[in-house]
């Protein structure tokens, strides 16, 4: 099961090549954009997943956090990957908010065939579209945030408060965020597993605010170093407590 899921996840080699193809061939330009993926399943398989696709000098990077973890979460992750391939690769839907709108429709319909039951399974997610030629980032999010840090200044872009899947409240179209990329930007997307981990001296959750402070404190380091530092910080915080949930953190430096 783990082998099958890992095969379907976009490989780090593919993501690196996706960024490589988008780097201008100007003298002195970098050979690659700096990125990391910290992926720590709670069990053998994971409800967190990531997906990448590149076309025409644009790269889409999706971070998903499915309902549950282990086998149920992994089933949902496979459904998410399959739908993303259909929507972005086959149907060529490019705008991040439109991708989430269609993904929400598909997941809701697939989990509630003929309205026989009401399945509250689904996922929280963010999707970023990097246009390196135009130096623009567009993104949308469902119960997730996108964090951008540059020179110690952190901007948090909170996504819409609705999941990908069935929702008891009023369903609205997802908003599109647009951002002009600057050299040195560190862009982070993540599931809630890191911030929700119990640990420390009092066995409490780390909490999102402390996780964001951690990101700010390490954002100037090379991305591979950041991955190591985040992993070490997670292990230290967790201590002897059981891992609470799947963990997925993705960082990209422009």
SVG drawing of the C-alpha trace seen along z (x, -y; Angstrom):
<svg xmlns="http://www.w3.org/2000/svg" viewBox="-30 -42 57 44">
<polyline fill="none" stroke="black" stroke-width="0.4" points="0.0,0.0 2.8,-2.4 4.6,-1.6 1.5,-2.3 0.8,-5.6 4.5,-6.7 4.4,-5.9 1.3,-8.1 2.8,-11.0 4.8,-13.4 8.5,-12.6 10.9,-15.2 12.9,-14.6 9.9,-15.6 9.2,-18.7 12.9,-19.7 12.8,-19.2 9.5,-21.2 11.3,-24.1 14.4,-23.7 12.5,-24.0 11.1,-27.3 14.4,-28.9 15.5,-31.6 18.8,-30.8 20.2,-34.2 23.9,-34.4 24.3,-34.0 20.7,-32.7 20.2,-29.8 20.1,-26.3 17.1,-25.4 14.6,-26.8 15.1,-25.7 12.4,-23.5 11.7,-20.8 9.0,-18.4 8.7,-17.1 6.4,-14.2 5.8,-12.2 2.8,-9.7 1.4,-8.8 0.9,-5.2 2.1,-3.2 0.0,-5.1 -1.1,-8.8 -4.1,-11.0 -1.8,-13.9 -0.5,-14.1 1.0,-16.4 0.8,-16.6 2.7,-18.5 2.3,-19.2 4.1,-21.5 3.2,-22.8 4.0,-25.9 6.4,-27.3 3.8,-27.0 4.0,-24.7 1.0,-23.6 1.8,-22.4 -1.1,-20.9 -1.0,-20.1 -3.9,-18.0 -5.0,-16.9 -7.7,-14.2 -10.3,-13.2 -8.6,-10.8 -5.3,-9.1 -4.0,-5.6 -6.0,-3.5 -9.2,-5.8 -7.1,-8.9 -5.0,-7.1 -8.1,-6.1 -9.2,-9.7 -5.7,-10.8 -5.9,-8.5 -9.2,-9.9 -7.7,-13.4 -4.7,-12.6 -7.0,-11.0 -9.3,-14.0 -6.4,-16.5 -5.0,-14.6 -8.4,-14.8 -9.0,-18.4 -5.5,-19.9 -3.9,-17.5 -6.8,-16.3 -9.3,-19.2 -6.6,-21.9 -8.2,-23.9 -5.5,-26.3 -6.8,-28.8 -6.3,-27.5 -9.7,-28.6 -11.4,-26.9 -9.5,-23.7 -10.7,-23.7 -14.3,-24.5 -14.3,-21.5 -12.5,-19.2 -15.1,-20.0 -17.9,-19.1 -16.3,-15.9 -15.4,-14.7 -18.9,-15.5 -20.6,-13.7 -18.2,-10.7 -18.7,-10.2 -22.5,-10.6 -23.7,-8.6 -27.4,-9.0 -27.6,-10.9 -28.0,-7.5 -25.8,-8.6 -24.2,-11.8 -20.5,-11.3 -18.7,-14.0 -15.3,-12.8 -13.2,-15.1 -10.1,-17.1 -8.5,-20.5 -6.1,-21.8 -4.1,-24.5 -3.0,-24.8 -0.3,-27.2 0.4,-28.0 3.9,-29.3 4.4,-31.4 8.1,-32.0 8.2,-33.7 5.8,-36.4 7.1,-36.2 3.6,-35.6 2.1,-33.2 -1.7,-32.5 -3.2,-30.2 -6.4,-29.2 -7.1,-27.2 -9.8,-25.3 -9.4,-25.5 -5.6,-26.0 -3.3,-28.9 -0.4,-29.9 2.5,-31.5 5.0,-33.8 8.1,-35.0 10.7,-37.4 13.4,-39.2 11.7,-38.3 8.3,-39.6 5.5,-37.0 2.3,-37.3 -0.4,-34.7 -3.1,-34.2 -6.0,-32.4 -8.1,-30.3 -11.8,-29.8 -13.4,-28.2 -14.9,-25.3 -13.5,-21.8 -13.2,-19.9 -16.3,-17.7 -19.6,-17.8 -20.3,-21.0 -23.2,-21.9 -22.8,-25.6 -23.3,-27.8 -20.9,-26.6 -19.2,-29.5 -16.8,-29.7 -13.2,-29.6 -11.3,-32.9 -8.2,-33.4 -5.2,-35.0 -2.4,-36.6 1.0,-37.6 4.0,-39.1 7.0,-36.9 10.2,-38.6 13.7,-37.2 14.1,-35.6 10.4,-34.8 9.9,-31.6 6.5,-30.1 5.1,-27.4 2.0,-25.2 1.2,-22.6 -1.3,-20.3 -2.3,-20.8 -0.4,-17.7 2.7,-19.7 0.8,-22.4 -1.6,-19.9 1.1,-17.6 1.0,-17.1 4.3,-17.4 6.6,-19.8 6.8,-19.9 3.0,-20.0 1.8,-17.7 0.0,-20.4 -0.5,-21.1 2.3,-23.1 -0.4,-25.4 -0.3,-27.2 1.1,-30.5 4.2,-28.7 4.6,-26.7 4.6,-29.9 7.2,-31.5 9.3,-28.4 9.1,-28.9 10.0,-32.6 13.1,-31.7 14.5,-29.3 13.3,-30.8 16.7,-32.2 18.4,-28.8 18.7,-26.7 15.6,-24.6 17.3,-21.2 18.6,-22.6 15.1,-23.9 13.7,-20.4 16.2,-18.9 15.5,-21.6 11.8,-21.2 12.1,-17.4 14.4,-17.8 12.0,-20.3 9.0,-18.0 10.8,-15.0 12.0,-17.1 8.5,-18.6 6.8,-15.2 9.2,-13.5 7.6,-10.3 4.1,-11.2 2.5,-9.3 2.3,-11.1 -1.1,-12.8 -1.6,-13.0 0.1,-12.9 2.5,-15.7 3.2,-17.5 5.1,-20.7 6.3,-22.1 8.6,-25.0 9.7,-26.8 12.2,-29.6 12.2,-31.9"/>
</svg>
